[in-house]
Amino acid sequence: MALKFYYDLMSQPCRALYIFLKMTGIPYEAHEIALRKMEHMTDDFKKLNPLKKVPVIDDAGFVLTER
């Protein structure tokens, strides 16, 4: 099962993680979160990261967030 990667390429930390995932060949499922459309403020995203920041990685229930 591939990990889920929540990102917006406008964010420098997201771009760095995106490049890392591409270069290492780690399989992932991309979920773009448009910061400019306030998609990070939705209740569904808040369940993943209460601080409402990207990037977020969900690896089979283990959620790693930007703090």
C-alpha positions in Angstrom: 0.0 0.0 0.0 1.4 3.3 -1.1 1.7 6.2 1.4 -0.6 9.2 0.9 1.1 12.6 0.3 -0.9 15.8 0.9 0.8 18.8 -0.7 0.7 22.1 -2.5 3.8 22.8 -4.7 3.6 26.5 -3.7 5.0 25.3 -0.3 8.8 24.9 -0.3 8.7 22.0 2.2 6.2 20.2 0.0 8.4 20.7 -3.1 11.4 19.3 -1.2 9.4 16.2 -0.1 8.0 15.8 -3.6 11.5 15.8 -5.1 12.7 13.3 -2.5 9.8 10.9 -3.2 10.4 11.2 -7.0 14.2 10.6 -6.7 13.9 7.6 -4.3 11.1 5.9 -6.2 9.0 5.5 -3.0 5.4 4.7 -4.2 2.9 7.4 -3.1 -0.6 8.5 -3.7 -0.7 12.3 -4.4 -3.4 14.5 -2.9 -3.1 18.1 -3.9 -4.3 20.6 -1.3 -4.8 24.1 -2.8 -3.7 26.5 -0.2 -4.9 29.5 -2.3 -8.4 28.0 -2.3 -8.2 27.4 1.5 -8.6 23.6 1.1 -6.3 23.1 4.1 -9.0 24.7 6.3 -11.6 22.0 5.7 -12.8 19.7 8.5 -11.5 16.6 6.6 -8.0 18.0 6.4 -8.1 19.3 10.0 -8.6 15.6 11.0 -5.2 14.8 9.4 -3.4 17.9 10.7 -5.0 20.0 13.4 -2.5 22.8 12.6 -3.8 22.8 9.0 -0.3 22.8 7.4 1.2 20.9 4.5 2.9 18.6 3.8 1.2 15.6 5.4 2.2 12.0 4.9 -0.3 9.2 5.9 1.4 5.8 5.9 -1.3 3.3 6.7 -2.6 5.3 9.6 0.7 6.7 10.8 0.3 10.4 10.1 3.5 12.6 9.8 2.8 16.4 9.7 4.7 19.6 9.3 4.8 21.3 12.7 
